[in-house]
Amino acid sequence: MSFVHSSPRVYLGHGLETAGAWLLGALWILPLAYAIWTAFHPGEYSTHFVPTAPLTLDNFGRAWAAAPFARYFLNTMLLCAMILAAQLVLCTLAAYAFARFVFPGRNLLFALVLLQLMVMPDVLIVENYRTMGALGLRDTIVAIALPYMASAFGIFLLRQTFKTVPKELDEAARVEGCTPLQVLWKVYVPLARPVYLAYALVSVSFHWNNFLWPLIITNSVESRPLTVGLQVFSATDQGIDWSIITAATLLTSAPLLIAFLLFQRQFVLSFMRAGIK
Amino acid sequence: MKSIATRDPIADRWVGLALLAPALAVILVFFVAPLAMSAVVAFRRKDGGLTLEHFAKSFDLYTTDLLFTLAIVLASTILIGLVAIAIAGYLTLGENPRAVAILRWLYRWPLFIPFVVAGQVMRTFLAKNGMLNHVLIGTGLIEPLSAQSLLDWRGIVIAFVWKQAPFVTLLLAGAMASIETQHIEAARNLGARRLRVLIDIILPQVRGTLLVGLVLSFVTMLSVLSVPLMINPNSPTMMTVDVAYRINTFGDYAVANALCLLSLILAAGGAWFYLHHAVEKVEHA
């Protein structure tokens, strides 16, 4: 939508708007730009902006050496993949059941699922910690993943999407002789592809970022994800070397930022089409 | 032809339950049972009797933190709403394509920054000898002696707004883009200014999306530990820090559970609104 009028006043207005947008954008990006600046420059420039300051990768090298980042990356990727795979299967089946089948207690069970949306995971940490102990799973990647495998948000989002699929398509597939699982796979899943993409991005982003539960349930390098590993750098006994801290910080979030840079168009479109609202 | 309406209801019943069973098992073991146990522990004395003493102790020790948490999250939610309206409004009504493109490209970046990273970045950025003060001193806006640390409630609010505003803006900009343009064009042709169009025509139509985005942000911020832990771990602080402290330092699960249930009450109102809105939307579709 555009209401362009060509007068000097309008040109001046456009110039001011461009400047304002740059200013707001720059302010918004400043903390991230600062982190990048500090990470790529020697420590003495960490709080001084000198355009001629030399570039260095030393901070990344020192951060990488200060913590077993390779292992943390592997753990985080395994964790995200495990959770997402389980969520896609469990949430799809449950959402299909809620959207298209009538069974006793359906509304009650759906309310139970929705209750999960209202309850912050923190409320359950104490008891889930005990449960993991009873199952002998403490300090494992499986223990971090298990409580999140039946995501209420995923079930709710997919159920809302499946309900918008015309029943005629479902009926036609059944007339063709499809079983319920085939109907799900051939009719519902393809039609919900943008929702799956948006949900996958939200899920990976959330679990890549998750901190509290992994912090409590893990205590070894073999199971810790990146966010918990990053915590090492905020300990005061490490001293405050901001160059290393920001380098470690960027290492932690780099994969998500690069993925966002590469797929931001698809991400935004999926997010909007998915109707997460 | 066997239509949906004439499908065998008994078979359907079992198929539905079978489809639901795996998710239900996870929910029962890792959600329902712990939630019930959490409530039981919060209300149980050591000798097994019922008590409110853990809640009384929580209020004794942490009333300030409870109010602090509520104030921080509410203030952040309001600011997130204002920032999101401003950015999404400009993206919709902006007349300068270059400015719109710049803003659209830049505002989304914090979306993929983890809270723990946002906390870490803000911790170094907002400190007394951090980059922000150096920039302000360097540009002559403040004297070196008047530089102050923002690592307190202000730092938490700044980190929350920075991290969450893009999420709400994304939802809001999407909703604004799908509005019929005739009303907007008619108002603009009649001479209405953009701010007026935004407030009188656009916002009322995207109010639901805005509120849902804010509610999701409200609930998310209530459960964040890393940001308050890194920026402002000392009292008064947010309740997530208190919960971690009760568990790690005292092994006091009863008070920790009571604090968690109090957080739950704060979050439940917002979450109920989200569900009510979303379900109503589908039923009316």
Interface residues (C-beta under 8 A of the other chain):
Chain A: M1 S2 F3 V4 G13 H14 E17 T18 G20 A21 W22 L24 G25 A26 W28 I29 L30 P31 L32 Y34 A35 W37 T38 S46 T47 H48 F49 V89 L90 C91 L93 A94 Y96 A97 F98 F101 V102 F103 P104 R106 L109 L112 V113 L114 L115 Q116 L117 M118 V119 M120 P121 D122 V123 L124 I125 V126 E127 N128 R130 T131 L146 P147 M149 A150 I155 F156 Q160 K163 T164 K167 D170 E171 R174 V175 P180 S205 W208 N209 F211 L212 L215 I216 T227 L230 Q231 F233 S234 W242 I245 T246 T249 T252 S253 L256 L257 A259 F260 Q264 V268 F271 M272 I276 K277
Chain B: M1 K2 S3 I4 R7 P9 D12 R13 W14 V15 G16 L17 L19 L20 P22 A23 L24 V26 I27 V29 F30 F31 V32 A33 P34 L35 M37 S38 V41 I87 Y90 T92 L93 G94 E95 N96 P97 R98 A99 V100 I102 L103 W105 L106 Y107 R108 W109 P110 L111 F112 I113 P114 F115 V116 V117 A118 Q120 V121 M122 R123 T124 F125 N129 G130 M131 H134 V135 G138 W162 L170 L171 G174 A175 A177 T181 I184 E185 R188 G208 T209 V212 G213 V219 L222 S223 L225 S226 M230 T240 V243 A244 I247 Y253 A256 N257 C260 L261 S263 L264 A267 A268 A271 W272 Y274 L275 A278 K281 V282 A285
